Amino acid sequence: MANGALNDRIENPEIYNLLLRVGTDALHAVIYSIVEDNSLIYRRFDLDPAATARIGAVENVIYDNPALLSDFRRVYCVVQTRNYAFVPASCESENDRRLLFGAAFPEKKLEMRVEDSGTSNAVILTGIEPELRAFVNRTYQRASIMSHISSLCRYATLRTGQGNKVKMLANIRRDSLDIIVVDGRTLLLANTFSFSKPEDALYYLLACRKRLGLDPRTDELLLAGDHAMRETLTPMLRNFVGRVMPVIFPPQMFKAGKDAMLAPFDLIITPLCE
């Protein structure tokens, strides 16, 4: 069940993980035991569109659901954001990174976080709202904050980046998609695109493949994310790409509970990418 309040605090929270995803219009929460199968609980909470800032809406949801305030073993907070920039891994100077971050987001009051992409050639400079970071760290003792794109990059490299062939991973939502392309542990492309109709998503996928020179017959395209949108796009893509297939859902998380399949893909894979 994806709706409904979480009223009672979790018993024995020291054996439970909490996954939070701060989206543009919703907060997603996953709670599961690391020792008990079929324990997973998933909820989606719509964020109040009247709130003056996203953080205020997030705070209201968490305070209104006491279970989310339990003293969990680990807390992973995934933030959906467009405020990220990839830079070469060889750019190790803190000053250089801050200069690049400032050039990418000159008018935004954001805290820069350096995130591991899981690849050998790139790191991610991500901008997080200071108020959101402060709230998460104030509320949870053992919390890790990351962008949704960093989870996807690490997963693409760890899980799909094996072998010699180039692989493309597309994580699809109803109005946007993330495209990750890796060649082994080398990142070739990572970006987020907004769209209003499936034909636009098709265009972005095919344009990225053409730009990178991917072979339409042999280079795989792996689809994750919104089920309905994947069902719409798959036959369209197969007119142009020989190997279009769904990502194999992580068995570890399915074992935790079948409701894991309802949660956003970039959230449910996060504990597997450390």
N, C-alpha and C positions, 0 to 999 in steps of 0.2 A: 504494500500500500504506500502510495507516494504522498498522501495528504493526511492531515490530522496532527494534533498537538502531541508533544512529548512531555508529559506532565511530571512523571515520577523520575527521580534521580536514579542512575544506574547502580545496581548493587555490584560490589566488587569491581569498581571502575578501573582498578590497577591492571586488569587483564583485558581491557577494552581499548580500542583505538577509535578516535573521532576524526572523520574526514569532513572538512567544510569547503564548499566552493562558493566564492563570492562572485556572482554573475552580474550582468547588467540589470536584470529584472527579477532575479530570484536568488535565494540562498539555498544551497543543496547541502544536506547533512547525511552522513553515513556513520553508523555506529556498529561495531562488530567485535566479538571476542576473538582473541588470538589462540584460544584453546578449545573453543566449542564451535562445532559446525552448525550451520543453519541458524546462526544467531544474529545475522545482519539485519539492521533496520535502515530503511531509506526514507527520507522526507524531502519534499520540495516546499519551500516557503516563498510566496510571492513577496517582493519588497515593495513597500509603500511608495507609489510614484509621487506622492505629495511631499515626501521627505526632502528637505533642502540639500542633503548630502547622503551618499550611499551608506556611509558609516552609521548615520543615525538610524536608518532603516534596518541595518544588520544588527545593531545593538538591541533594538526593540524585539526582533525575532528571537535572539538568544536569551534575553531576559524573560521573555514570555514562555519559554520552553525549558523548565528546570533541568531536564535530562541533559541538555547541552552544557550545563554548568558543572557536571560531575568532574571529579579529579581523574581524568583519563591517563592511561599509560603513555600514549602519544597523541598529539594533535597535529594534523596536516591541514594547512589552510591554503587552498589553491585560489588564486585571484585571476579572474578573466580580465585581460587588459590588452590594449593596443600599444601601451607605453613600454615597448621593448625594442632593443637594437642589438644585433649580432655584431661582434667585433672579432678580429683574429685572436686566437689564443696567444699568439706571440706578443700581443699588446698587454704587457704585464704591469706597466706603470700605473699607479693609482691616479696620478695627475692627468695622464693621457686619457685614461678611462673617463674621468670626470669631465674633461674637456669635450670628449666625444658625446657623452651623455647630455651635457649642457647644450651642445649644438643640435642634438636630436630633439630635445624637449625644452626649448629656451624659455617658454612662458608658463611652464607648469611647475607647481610647488610639489615636487615629488622627491622621495628618498631613493637614491640609487642602490640597487642590490646587484651584486655580481653572482650570476647563477651558472652552474655547470650545465652544459648542453649535452653531456654524454659523448661528445665527439672529440676528435683530436685536434681540430682546427679552428674551433670557435667557442667563445663564451658569450653569455647573454647579459646585457645591462638592462635591468628592469626597473621601472619607476613605480613605486608603491606609495599610496597616500599615507602620510605620516600618522594621521589620526587612526587609520585602519591598523597599521602596524602596532601602534601604541595600545589600542584596544585588545588586540589578540594577545600580545605579550603580557598585558595586565590581567587578562582573564584566565589564561592558561599558562601553567608553569613549563610545560614541555611541548612547545609549539614550534613548528617549522612553517615558514611562509614562503610561497613560491608562485611564479606565474604559471598559467595553464600551458603556455608554449614550452616551458622548460620540462614539464612532465612528459609532454608528447615527444620532444626531441630525445630525451633519455630513453624513453620506451622504444622509439623507432630504432635507436642505435643498439640497445641491448637485445630487443626481441626480434626485430625485423632486419637488422643490419648485418646479419650473418650471411656468409657466402660472398661470391664475387659479383653478383648482379646488382645493379642499381635498383633500389626500391623506393616507391612513393607511398606515403601514408597520408590519407585525407580524413580528418576528423570533422564531421559534418553536423551543423546545427540547422535550425529551421531558416535562419537568415544570415548565416556566416559559416565559413569553413577555414580550417587550418590545413596547410599543405606542408609536409615535411618530406624532403628527398635526401637519402643517404646512400653513400657508396662505401660499404663497410662501416668504418668509424669516421668517415669524412662527410661532413655536412655540405650538401650542394645547395639547398634552398630550405628556408623556413619562413612562412608568412601567413597572415590572416587576411581573408577577403570577405567583404560583405556582399550579399546578393538579395534580390527580391523575388527571383523565380529560378527554377532549376536550370534553365538554359544558361543563365549567367554563371552558375556554379560549374556547369559543363565547360563553358568557355575558359574559366580560370584554370581548371585542371588541364585541359588540352593545351592552353597557351604555355603553362609552366613546363609541360612535357616537351613541347616543341622547342622552347627556349633552351632547355638543357640537352636537347638532342637524344631524348630517350627513345629506345626502340619500341615501336607500337606492338611488336609481336612477342618480345621476350621480357621486357622490363615491367615488373609487376606494379599494379595499383591496388593498394589495400584500403578498404573503406571501413570506417568506424563512425560511431555517433548515432544521430537520429535515425531510427529504423525506417520510418515512412519516407524520409528524404533519400535514404540509401536505396530503397526499393524503386523509387522513381528514377534515380540517376543510373543505376546499374545497367539496365538495358540500353540507355542512351550512350553510356560510355563504351559498351561492348561493340558498338558500331565502329569504334575508332581504336580501341585498345584490346589486345588479344587476351591479356591475363588480368581480369578485374575480379576481385574476390573480397569477401568480408574478412576483417581481422578475426583471428581465433580469440574468443573471449578468454581472459586469464582464468584457468581452472582453479587457482588458489582462491580467487574472489568469488567464483560461482559456488565453491564449496562452503564459503562463509555464509552464503544465503542467496537464493535465486533473485531476490530484489536488487542484487548488485547490477543486474542487467538493465534496470530502470535508471540508474544513476548516470550522470555524464561520464563519458569514457575517460576524459583527461583527469577526472577525480578518482575513479575507481582504480586506475593503474598507478597512482602516485606512490603508495607504499611499496610497490614492486620495483621501483626505480632507484632505490638508495644504493 
